[in-house]
Every structure is written in structure tokens, then in C-alpha cells.
Amino acid sequence: MRLSCSLSRMRGNSLDTLLNSPDLQTIIGLREWIALPELGVVGLRAKIDTGASTSALHATDISEFKRNGERWVRFTAHLGTLVQSRHRCEARLVARKIIKSSNGHVQTRYVVRTLLALGDHLWPVEFTLTCRKTMRYRLLLGSKALMDGKWLVDPARTYVQEKPQTLTLSGAP
């Protein structure tokens, strides 16, 4: 309550200066270009969804296997909408989660954690692997990932951040 009272007393451009300060979150639009460099994926369009808690990646042919005593998954990531492109990936399995979709459908999904590049930011994000073939965007970025990345979403804008370039990471495929 104090913050709203203090903000309402600010005059002129003081409030705009505060809200646009580089010390606050970076602004992104409703849709953004992203990359998943550890999976070898660059130039993927993502839908930003503050109403979804978890992030989701369109994946098929998912199979679990063991590597050095740890559980991993192998899957095919689908990367395009107009031009279909598939990319075979492997990632350490973080968990299995029961997810309830927006239409009420409940399913168990594999969860992987991988680095996400958006603009010039890079941070680890957990993704559930699911079939999104009927969806326009193959990747959904949910609120948990947005909080971890400290983003502020402007739903009136799209593709605010620069498209991530190919990133080279040691140990990346």
C-alpha cells in the first residue's frame, strides 16, 4: 500500500524514469525469439504466457535412459510452424510432473532443465516435454521462467529483444 501511495505522489516523468530504469526487469513482448544452446536449438519463436506456471517445449519420440547412473531423456524437438524442422536432443531428466492444461486435461510430463537465451540474457529454465503440434508456437515460456529471468512483459509488443545468435558452450552438442 505504501508503494502505491508513494508512486501516486510522484510528479512528471519521475514515475516513468523509475519504471524504465535499467535496475528493474528487462521488457519483453508477447512473442520473442529464443535459443536453447545446450540442446543445439537457435531461432525458435516462443509464446510468452504469464498465465502458465511452467514452460513447455514441443517434443515427440520421448524415451528415458540411464547415463552414468543418472536418468536422461532422448526426444525430438519440433522447431517450426510453417517450415517443419526436427532436432534430436538429449537432456538430464529433472522430474516427472502432473500438469493440468488450460483445457483441463491432466497428463504426466517429463521435465528437463536447459539454458535459455533470450536477447543477451542466458539462464537455466525447466521445460516440460509435450506435444504442441496443434499450437502455433512450439515453445511456451511460463511465469516461473520469467521470474527467474527477471522479465517484465508488455503484451502490446512482440519481438522486443534481439534474436539470439548461435551460442557456443563447452560440452554443447
N, C-alpha and C positions, 0 to 999 in steps of 0.2 A: 504494500500500500504506500509506504514511504517513497519508493522509487517512482510510482506513477504520479504522486503529488509533486515530487521534485521535478520530474520531467515536464509536467504541465506548466510549471512556473518558468521554464526556460524560454527565452525570447529569441526571435530572429533565427539565425542559422545555427545556433548552439546545439539544438537537438539533432539537426542534420549532420553536423560535424561529429557529434558523439556516435550516432548510428552508423556513419560511414567511416569511422576510424579503423585503421588497419589493425588495431588491437582487438577488434571484435571479429566475429566469424567472417569468412570469405563468402561472397554471394555466388550462388549457382542458380541455374534456371530449372524449369520443369523437366527438361531433357538435356543430357550432356554426353560428350564423347569421353570414354574411359578406356583404360588398358588394364590387363591383368598380366603383368610381365612375368611372374613366376610360372604362369601357365602358357606363356608364349602368345598371348592374345593382345592385339593392338587394334585400335579403331573400332570399338564396339559402342553402339548407341545405347544409352541407359535411360530408363524412365525413373525419375526421382519421385518416390512415393512416401510422404511423411505419415500416411495412414497405415502403412505396413511396418511392422516391427522388424522383421527380418528381411534380408536381401535374398534374391533368388536368381539363379543362372539356369538358362535352358540347357538341359543335358539329357542325353539318352544313353543306352547301352552301358548302364552303370553296373560295375561289378566290384565287389570288395575283395581285397587280397592282403597278404602279410608281407612286409618288407622289414627286415632286421627286427622282428618281433613286434612291430607296430602295425596297426590297421591302416590301410590305404584304400582309396577307390580309384578306379580307372573309368573314364567316361568320355563321351563325345560331346563337346560343346558346340552348339549351333550358333553361328555368328552373324548371319544376315537375315534380312526380311525380304528384300527384292532379289538380291543375288544370294542364294543359299551357299554357305560355306561351313564346313565342319572341321573341327580341330580335336584330335585325340589328346586327352590330358590325364595326368596322374597327380593326386594330392593326398596328403595325410588326412585321414578321417578324424574329425574332431568329435563328432557325436551323431546320434540319430535323434531327430526331433519330431514330435507330433505337431503338425501345422494345420490350422483351420483357415482355409482360403476365404476370400471376400464373399464367395457364393455359399459358404457354409460347409463345403466339402472338407473332410478331415483325412489327412494322409501322413504317413511316416516318411520323412525325407533324410537323406544323408546331408551332413554339414561339413564343409571344408573351410579352411582359413587360408587366404592368399592375399598378397599385396595388391592394392588397387591404386591406380594412378588416375587422378582427375586434375586437370590443369597442371600445375607444378607441384602438387601435393602427392605424397605416397604414404599409405598407411595400411595395416592389416585389417581385413574385413572378413566376417564369416558369411558364407553363402549356403543356402540350401540348394540342392540339385533337384530340379523338377522339369517336367515337360511344360514348356510355354509356347508350343507350336501355334496355338490359336491367338497368341498375344502379339501385338505389333512390335514390342520391344523384348529382346531376348534376355535382357538383364534388368532386374528391378532393384533399385537401391533404396533400402528401408531406413527407418528412423535411427536404429542403433548405429548403423554405419555413418549416418550423417552427424550424429552426436560425437562419435569417435573422431571424425574428421573436422569437427567444429565448423559446420557449414550453416549458412542461412539461405533458405530457399525463397526465391522470388518467382511465384507461379506464372507471372505475366511474361517472363522471359525464357528463352531457350538458348542453349549452346553459348553460355556466357563465358565459360572457361576455354582456353586454348585446347585444341585436340592434342592429347598426349603423344609424344614421339616414341619411336621404338626405344625401349629401355634395355640396357644390358646389365644383368645381375649375375654375380658369380653363382654358379650352381643352377641357373635357369636353363630350361631345355632349349 
